């Protein structure tokens, strides 16, 4: 069962034999306990790749016609798992309009690829981008759907192309991504940490054990025991969640498409 910060603080203070409080800010000790819960929460989410910290997001546009292929990672997003961009091309023989994957490349591979664009060719443009006080030139196409991109400092995303016939710059409304959000902890009475019901006992017992150690200089064997059980349960559940289904584990004997592979093979990017 999920619990508020005040509820957990009051319970831990009761175990410590401390004065009752109506708010986490009532006493110095209640603030200390609330801070212990906060630190314990961040410790848990840093140790576990929790699925409830992942969500669908949209990128932020540059809205700069001089840098049409530049977009920004929204604040609070620490990682992007995959990225799509909506393709509106309805030309004969073209793909059906819809979201299409954009491959995220390491910076070196992306710059190697875009450096091969011929600036004298129709449809090729460039823009300057400052990184670490230095200016770099990136080439891109202005006549098609983006296929590749790269992330810089987990803040900027540069694409290899955009369709100038559709928009002046890449649009936020046409992006679809799946990213990890940075967890937040608000020091208010009503705050409920972003954990599942099954993970709250782990947070509470870890916090109680740490509170006894820091505030009473003594151990709480029962809380420590429950915390260990909580870690075991969370790790077990995580293993089950991340385990592939029986169907996914079957060997894939289907013939794979080789479209677009040769470019990477010629540069050895397909090798580990």
ABEGO torsion letter per residue (X at the ends): XBBBAAAAAAAAAAAAGBBBBABAAABAAAAAAAAAAAAAAAAAAAABBBAAABBBBBBBBAGBAABAABBBBBBGBABBABBBBBBABABBGBBBBEBBBBBBBBAAAAAAAAAABBAABBGBBBBBBBBGGBBBBBBBBAABBBABBBBBGGABBBBABBBAAABABBBAAABBBBBBBBBBBBBBAABBBBBBAAAAAAAAAAAAAAAAAAAAGBBBAAAAAAAAAAAAAAAAAAAAAABBBAAAABBBABBBBABGAAAAAAAGAABX
